[in-house]
Amino acid sequence: MPIIVRLDVMLALRKKRAKELAAEIGITEANLSLLRTGKVKGVRFDTLEAICKSLDCTPGDLLEYEKHDEEK
């Protein structure tokens, strides 16, 4: 998938555990884990907003687009 989730990077930079973040933003640890590993098809904007508020970052800090070889 060309969208790369950089949530683990931001968690490390902010020295915050995934369990803490999940509790703060009101989602289950299992759902946060799926998001962290990129195994989701989408993310709600209100969830993305809550993550950004908690980690003091922007959506661009969390998500990256990478072109496939045939697109490069």
Secondary structure, 3 states (H helix, E strand, C coil): CCEEECHHHHHHHCCCCHHHHHHHHCCCHHHHHHHHCCCCCCCCHHHHHHHHHHHCCCHHHHEEECCCHHHC
